[in-house]
Amino acid sequence: MNVDVGNIDNKDYMEIDKIECNGNTYVYLSNVDDMKDFCIRKIVAREGKVFYEGLKDNDEFDLALMYFIKKHKNFIREEIS
């Protein structure tokens, strides 16, 4: 199994999920050394390069988090029970 790892602010983050919605691809990342350190970025292609970009505001973060929760709602319910 291959796991994509990217470096953000000198910390290695592994991709735990990708969700495409409304023309955006959101990437859900967890710090390799601290699983409590979680972040969400967008994959952006510009000028021939593909990279992670921060979300524009809290509303976009909430939206991306909602996509993640909706996708994994059955798993989350099991963990809460």
LINFEN-V891372 format. One record per residue. N is the residue number from 1. RES is the residue in one small letter. BURIAL is + if it has 24 or more other C-alpha atoms within 12 Angstrom, else -. Layout:
N | RES | BURIAL
N | RES | BURIAL
This chain:
1 | m | -
2 | n | -
3 | v | -
4 | d | -
5 | v | -
6 | g | +
7 | n | -
8 | i | -
9 | d | -
10 | n | -
11 | k | -
12 | d | -
13 | y | +
14 | m | +
15 | e | +
16 | i | +
17 | d | +
18 | k | +
19 | i | +
20 | e | -
21 | c | -
22 | n | -
23 | g | -
24 | n | -
25 | t | +
26 | y | +
27 | v | +
28 | y | +
29 | l | +
30 | s | +
31 | n | +
32 | v | -
33 | d | -
34 | d | -
35 | m | -
36 | k | -
37 | d | -
38 | f | -
39 | c | +
40 | i | +
41 | r | +
42 | k | +
43 | i | +
44 | v | -
45 | a | -
46 | r | -
47 | e | -
48 | g | -
49 | k | -
50 | v | -
51 | f | -
52 | y | +
53 | e | -
54 | g | -
55 | l | +
56 | k | -
57 | d | -
58 | n | -
59 | d | -
60 | e | -
61 | f | -
62 | d | -
63 | l | -
64 | a | +
65 | l | +
66 | m | -
67 | y | +
68 | f | +
69 | i | -
70 | k | -
71 | k | -
72 | h | -
73 | k | -
74 | n | -
75 | f | -
76 | i | -
77 | r | -
78 | e | -
79 | e | -
80 | i | -
81 | s | -
